[in-house]
Amino acid sequence: MDSNLNNLKDYEFNFSEVIEYAKKHKVSIVGIQLPEGLRRMQNVLAERVKCELGCEVIISTEPCVGACDIADEEFLNLGADILLHFGHSKIPCLSKTSLPVFYIECRSNMDVENVVNDSLNKFVNGEKVGILTTVQHVHKVNEISNILSKGKLTPIVSKGDCRIAYPAQVLGCNFSTAREEIKNGADSFLFVGSGYFHPLGVAISTKRKVIVADPYSNEVKEIDGVNNEIVNKIMRQRFGAIAKAKDAKSFAILVGTKKGQSRLGCALELKRMIEKHSFQVFLYSVGRIEPEYLRYYNEDAIVSTLCPRVAIDDFSRFNKPILTPIELQILLEEKDWNEFAFDEII
Amino acid sequence: MDSNLNNLKDYEFNFSEVIEYAKKHKVSIVGIQLPEGLRRMQNVLAERVKCELGCEVIISTEPCVGACDIADEEFLNLGADILLHFGHSKIPCLSKTSLPVFYIECRSNMDVENVVNDSLNKFVNGEKVGILTTVQHVHKVNEISNILSKGKLTPIVSKGDCRIAYPAQVLGCNFSTAREEIKNGADSFLFVGSGYFHPLGVAISTKRKVIVADPYSNEVKEIDGVNNEIVNKIMRQRFGAIAKAKDAKSFAILVGTKKGQSRLGCALELKRMIEKHSFQVFLYSVGRIEPEYLRYYNEDAIVSTLCPRVAIDDFSRFNKPILTPIELQILLEEKDWNEFAFDEII
């Protein structure tokens, strides 16, 4: 096969399994789903898939936020034979799909050696360091372990719960790997990757130190789970949202229709909790959240059981306080303020 | 049952079939889907359904454009037992759904007598007048017929193709009833309802005179299918879009993922037509169309096989020309300019 298909700029894709499947089965229509970060490659990828598999290719235009957001049913209805889902690893406990889905992970070629070496002086000799990263870098975990060992640290690598595909991997909605690493002795964490959401979630969830080594910017940053500028900023925002919802007499609970974000059980539990406090509550199903769709809501506050990032990342797009399940529990005094954590789907 | 459930302000809803079903089956979770026009009643309706059926109710937040846009699969995945789809009549040829769907039509109580009487002088004695209306007023067709007969006109009432549920009914995507009425002798049409889209589509599609009797504004308007200000304005816009796409070297074809808007066969046919002319073409699947999702498209022009109204009503929201299938055929000179018509799903 065309080696260019595997290697597009800074990324590597593994197509071999798809080619093998296509050879065995008649594949005439293939769906493609990509996250925003890979959209600029969508036509190149579509063209290559078409040439390799000799099929019609349909690219999904809907925003795709993760492997929780699989367009299998849409593509089945469109008559596609298979779906290629780019850029995310499979969520093992969500493996049942309506048509064969191939997860074409996207591996970064970015060098991690220098930035991990630079991070060593943030730890003390002999410190047990839990390694954490995102799917783009999971193939570098052995290399990272070796650098830590050479730097007189003890690397800890664990695998989280059934939403996690690889050792050391964390998702925006799941920090179970970090908790597993603590069980296995980790004192602190090294997160290799970009963005603040994952390490921040880990820091708040575990209250341990998280060192961030970003191979894109070559920067090393420290996030202290208890006292840190970014943690404090987010905490102020979240506590502000809870305070703003304090006078709410009615609540809208959002239930996700995306396969991997659907938590009806949790929503019904929250509903009963709200009713117990004699407030009014309505349930709403939501695919992709758009603040404009909520303009007909009369409720005073919104509780989202969708992707945990909605309340945290998108809070400024809403004109009403939007809370996570844990935050509602704090509001209703069913939980204590010091039990605050990022919402997770576990 | 509570008579208020049936009668909310100016509308009537028929719940009897649902109540009967709920009594026979165990219904614990019920989904509700409404068009924008009924959103302001969503909480009242949800509360009433909950009281009547003794169940949990989940309201869908996604915009709903018609009975082509049934959220059956989303609600099945959410664990709902039935879906109540408000405000649209069933599309008979789309009756297969993943869970039981009840179409709670919404009948307007608006008086039509005066405005239909006012329209009589727009016709000449003995003229054969095809009656057309939307689902809100189909229960008034007999009354309208009688007024026309008394006014010395011959009313023609016909039923269109398999997308049409009631005699005299037209949809925004289907004017087959009008063509059927022409076959049955209609010289011209009386459209009872509001909005310009339906009568305009009929006028352009049939090139006959359409008289609009709007019971909301009590206004009577005439749309001449060949020479009329609104028709001319729309025609200029559409021909402008075709002209703007004249230099396109690449095309994006949009395929709908909504059950009743999905026309992959049509899309593939258009793709082959474009390829025959040696232009580049990519297929994209689209649920709800949002111009911002098209920002990654490199193509020069867009062809929509979704809801026919997208290209016509939303053209100003796109920074690229967006054409219907017929308009692409005109562009590629596969059809003549005078064959222009509103796109229909038939």
HADDOCK unambig.tbl for C-alpha pairs under 7 A between the chains (distance, minus, plus):
assign (segid A and resid 39 and name CA) (segid B and resid 296 and name CA) 6.58 0.50 0.50
assign (segid A and resid 40 and name CA) (segid B and resid 296 and name CA) 6.49 0.50 0.50
assign (segid A and resid 57 and name CA) (segid B and resid 283 and name CA) 6.71 0.50 0.50
assign (segid A and resid 58 and name CA) (segid B and resid 283 and name CA) 4.85 0.50 0.50
assign (segid A and resid 58 and name CA) (segid B and resid 284 and name CA) 5.14 0.50 0.50
assign (segid A and resid 58 and name CA) (segid B and resid 285 and name CA) 6.21 0.50 0.50
assign (segid A and resid 59 and name CA) (segid B and resid 283 and name CA) 6.25 0.50 0.50
assign (segid A and resid 59 and name CA) (segid B and resid 284 and name CA) 4.57 0.50 0.50
assign (segid A and resid 59 and name CA) (segid B and resid 285 and name CA) 5.93 0.50 0.50
assign (segid A and resid 60 and name CA) (segid B and resid 284 and name CA) 5.56 0.50 0.50
assign (segid A and resid 60 and name CA) (segid B and resid 285 and name CA) 4.68 0.50 0.50
assign (segid A and resid 60 and name CA) (segid B and resid 286 and name CA) 6.47 0.50 0.50
assign (segid A and resid 61 and name CA) (segid B and resid 284 and name CA) 6.26 0.50 0.50
assign (segid A and resid 61 and name CA) (segid B and resid 285 and name CA) 5.97 0.50 0.50
assign (segid A and resid 61 and name CA) (segid B and resid 286 and name CA) 5.70 0.50 0.50
assign (segid A and resid 61 and name CA) (segid B and resid 293 and name CA) 6.26 0.50 0.50
assign (segid A and resid 62 and name CA) (segid B and resid 286 and name CA) 6.62 0.50 0.50
assign (segid A and resid 62 and name CA) (segid B and resid 293 and name CA) 6.95 0.50 0.50
assign (segid A and resid 74 and name CA) (segid B and resid 257 and name CA) 5.72 0.50 0.50
assign (segid A and resid 78 and name CA) (segid B and resid 257 and name CA) 6.62 0.50 0.50
assign (segid A and resid 78 and name CA) (segid B and resid 264 and name CA) 6.81 0.50 0.50
assign (segid A and resid 257 and name CA) (segid B and resid 74 and name CA) 5.73 0.50 0.50
assign (segid A and resid 257 and name CA) (segid B and resid 78 and name CA) 6.62 0.50 0.50
assign (segid A and resid 264 and name CA) (segid B and resid 78 and name CA) 6.81 0.50 0.50
assign (segid A and resid 283 and name CA) (segid B and resid 57 and name CA) 6.70 0.50 0.50
assign (segid A and resid 283 and name CA) (segid B and resid 58 and name CA) 4.85 0.50 0.50
assign (segid A and resid 283 and name CA) (segid B and resid 59 and name CA) 6.25 0.50 0.50
assign (segid A and resid 284 and name CA) (segid B and resid 58 and name CA) 5.16 0.50 0.50
assign (segid A and resid 284 and name CA) (segid B and resid 59 and name CA) 4.59 0.50 0.50
assign (segid A and resid 284 and name CA) (segid B and resid 60 and name CA) 5.57 0.50 0.50
assign (segid A and resid 284 and name CA) (segid B and resid 61 and name CA) 6.27 0.50 0.50
assign (segid A and resid 285 and name CA) (segid B and resid 58 and name CA) 6.22 0.50 0.50
assign (segid A and resid 285 and name CA) (segid B and resid 59 and name CA) 5.95 0.50 0.50
assign (segid A and resid 285 and name CA) (segid B and resid 60 and name CA) 4.68 0.50 0.50
assign (segid A and resid 285 and name CA) (segid B and resid 61 and name CA) 5.97 0.50 0.50
assign (segid A and resid 286 and name CA) (segid B and resid 60 and name CA) 6.47 0.50 0.50
assign (segid A and resid 286 and name CA) (segid B and resid 61 and name CA) 5.68 0.50 0.50
assign (segid A and resid 286 and name CA) (segid B and resid 62 and name CA) 6.62 0.50 0.50
assign (segid A and resid 293 and name CA) (segid B and resid 61 and name CA) 6.27 0.50 0.50
assign (segid A and resid 293 and name CA) (segid B and resid 62 and name CA) 6.95 0.50 0.50
assign (segid A and resid 296 and name CA) (segid B and resid 39 and name CA) 6.56 0.50 0.50
assign (segid A and resid 296 and name CA) (segid B and resid 40 and name CA) 6.48 0.50 0.50
